[in-house]
Amino acid sequence: MINIQKYLFFAMMLVFSTISFAQKKQNFVIVIDAGHGGKDVGARGVADLEKNIALDVALRFGNLIEKNHKDVKVVWTRKTDVFLELWERTRISNDNHANLFVSVHCNSATNSSATGTETFVMGLKKSNETDEVSRRENSVVFLEKDQEKYEKFDPNDPEAVIAFEIMNAAYKEQSIRFADLVEKNFVNKDLRKSRGVKQANFHVLRGNASPSVLVELGFVSNYDEGTFLASEEGKQKTAETLYESFKQFKKEFDRRSGIEDEPAPKPAPKVEKPVEGKKLKVKVMESKIKFSATSPQLRGLTDLDVIQEGENYVYYYGETDLQSRADDLLNTVKRKGFSGAKIVEFETNKKLEGGKNYRVQFMTSNKKYKDRDDKFNGLTNVLRVKEGSLQKYYFGADKTIETAQKTLKEVQDKGFRNAFIVTFNGEDPL
C-alpha cells in the first residue's frame, strides 16, 4: 500500500514550490521531450523509427517557439539520439520549473490499418486500448538499471487513489486543455483523424509539477500515415500544428496572468494571380502498365489522374491555376521519389482536333456484353473495342479534358473505381 502521508506531502511541496516560483519568474518555460532515443528505438515504422521522427518533430516544434516567442524558454530533454531514463525527463522538467511539458511519440499497432492522432494526460480512466499504449511507452523502464525508483501504484487502493488525485488536480485541467487544442488542430488544420484526448498512467507524466501531455503523432505502422510522418512535409506540418496549439495555450496563459500583447499590424495579404486560361498539373510518370490506386509503385500518392496516350499510361497529380500551388504539388511528388516529375500546362477547355476525343475505359473482359447490360451499372451507349482476345468497354466521347474528367467521375461513382481516360480518334484508341 502506498503511504498517503508521503504522497500528500509531496503534492503540497509541488504546489507550493510552483506558486513560489511563479511569483519570481518572468519567462514561460516549455519542456519538449522527444520520446525514446539511443538504444530505445521505440516503434519500428514502415519508413523510419519512432525515436527519429519524435526527435525531428520535437526540434522543429521548439525552434518555431524560439523564433516567434522571445519570452519563452524552450528546454529539450534531448537534442540528439541519446538514451534517457524516464525519471530523468521528469527531473529536467521540474528542475526548469516548466509551465508545460510535452512528450512527443508515435503510435504503432499490429493492425496496420490503424490510423489517427491521440493525446494523453495523466489519469486513472483507462481502457484496454490505453493500457496497451501506456504499457508500450512505459516499457523503456526495462532498459534502465534501477527500476525500483518507479514506485508501483495500486488503482484499487483508496488511499493511493486519493493521493494521486490530489497530486494530479493542480495541473489536470490545463493538461486537458492543451491536449484538446492539439487534437482539434490536427483535425481542423491538417484534416487528420483524431482518436481523442485520453487518460493513462505514464511514468514520464507522473510526478511532473506542470501541465503535462504525451502526444501520439500517428501510427508509423500504417503505410500512408507512417510514410507521411517520416517525410519532410509530414514532420514540418506536425510540428506546425503543435506550435499552433502552443500559441493558443500561451495566449490563454498570458490572459490569466494579466499579460496582453499589443496585436501586431497585419500585413496586406499578397494575392497571387491565377495563370490565365490554363490549368497546371504535375506529370508524375509514364508507364506501359496500368497500376491500381493502392499499388506500391505509386508510393502513397492518391487521387491521380491517369490518361492513356498510345501504348503508355500517363499519371498526373493535382490541378491548380496558381503557380505557387503547382510548385508545392511538385515538391510533394518529388519527395515521394519521383525525381523526373514536372509541371505541365493544359489549356482550359481546349478541344481536341478533328475526330479525336476522350473516352473512359471502365472494364476489360474476355466476354462480349451488349449495350445496357447489367454489368454496366446503368451506363448506356457503351463502346466495345476488341484487342486480341480481350473486349474493352468505353463510355462517353468528350472533346475537352475538363468534360472527360467529369465523365470519369460519373463512371467512378457507378462503382468502377479503376476507370481511366483514353484518347481516341473516332472510335479507335490512339
Disulfide bonds with the S-S distance in Angstrom:
none
